[in-house]
């Protein structure tokens, strides 16, 4: 086998390896794209959940405020009832 033929065989092997790696890279690119799409969807879902959690926190704060106001009104009503009961006719 002369040197040229050996070089041709080596070049052919390298080209075959490059083709195989290119094919493998294409498959990996498709997988990465698919995973990126899934990640984007999950990220959007996570953003929505975070917004809902913020909404829940706002509602909890509102509930706490209303509960506090209710207790104040209840106390005022009780005080007024006591005052009325103490009035002698």
C-alpha positions as CSV (number, residue, x, y, z in Angstrom):
1,X,0.0,0.0,0.0
2,X,1.5,3.3,-0.9
3,X,1.3,6.4,1.1
4,X,-1.4,8.0,-1.0
5,X,-3.7,5.1,-0.6
6,X,-3.1,5.1,3.1
7,X,-3.8,8.8,3.3
8,X,-7.0,8.3,1.2
9,X,-8.2,5.6,3.6
10,X,-7.4,7.8,6.6
11,X,-9.2,10.7,5.0
12,X,-12.2,8.5,4.2
13,X,-12.3,7.3,7.9
14,X,-12.1,10.9,9.1
15,X,-14.8,12.0,6.8
16,X,-17.0,9.1,7.9
17,X,-16.3,10.0,11.5
18,X,-17.2,13.7,10.8
19,X,-20.5,12.6,9.2
20,X,-21.3,10.4,12.2
21,X,-20.5,13.2,14.6
22,X,-22.5,15.6,12.5
23,X,-25.5,13.2,12.6
24,X,-25.1,12.8,16.3
25,X,-24.9,16.6,16.7
26,X,-28.1,17.0,14.8
27,X,-29.9,14.5,17.1
28,X,-28.5,16.3,20.1
29,X,-29.6,19.7,18.7
30,X,-33.1,18.3,18.3
31,X,-33.1,17.0,21.9
32,X,-31.8,20.4,23.2
33,X,-34.5,22.2,21.2
34,X,-37.2,19.9,22.6
35,X,-35.9,20.3,26.1
36,X,-35.7,24.1,25.7
37,X,-39.3,24.2,24.6
38,X,-40.3,22.1,27.6
39,X,-38.3,24.4,29.8
40,X,-40.0,27.5,28.3
41,X,-43.4,26.0,29.0
42,X,-42.4,25.1,32.6
43,X,-40.9,28.5,33.1
44,X,-44.2,30.1,32.0
45,X,-46.1,27.8,34.3
46,X,-43.8,28.7,37.2
47,X,-44.3,32.4,36.4
48,X,-48.0,31.9,36.5
49,X,-47.8,30.1,39.8
50,X,-45.6,32.8,41.3
51,X,-48.2,35.4,40.3
52,X,-51.0,33.3,41.9
53,X,-48.9,33.1,45.1
54,X,-48.6,36.9,45.1
55,X,-52.3,37.1,44.6
56,X,-52.8,34.7,47.5
57,X,-50.5,36.8,49.7
58,X,-52.5,40.0,48.8
59,X,-55.7,38.2,49.6
60,X,-54.3,37.0,53.0
61,X,-53.3,40.6,53.8
62,X,-56.8,41.8,52.9
63,X,-58.3,39.1,55.0
64,X,-56.1,40.0,58.0
65,X,-57.1,43.7,57.6
66,X,-60.8,42.8,57.4
67,X,-60.5,40.5,60.3
68,X,-58.9,43.3,62.3
69,X,-61.6,45.8,61.3
70,X,-64.3,43.3,62.2
71,X,-62.8,42.9,65.6
72,X,-62.7,46.6,66.1
73,X,-66.4,47.0,65.0
74,X,-67.3,44.1,67.2
75,X,-65.6,45.7,70.2
76,X,-67.4,49.0,69.4
77,X,-70.7,47.3,69.2
78,X,-70.1,45.5,72.5
79,X,-69.2,48.8,74.1
80,X,-72.3,50.5,72.7
81,X,-74.5,47.6,73.9
82,X,-73.0,47.9,77.4
83,X,-73.6,51.7,77.4
84,X,-77.2,51.1,76.3
85,X,-77.7,48.5,79.0
86,X,-76.4,50.8,81.6
87,X,-78.9,53.6,80.7
88,X,-81.6,53.7,83.3
89,X,-85.0,54.6,82.2
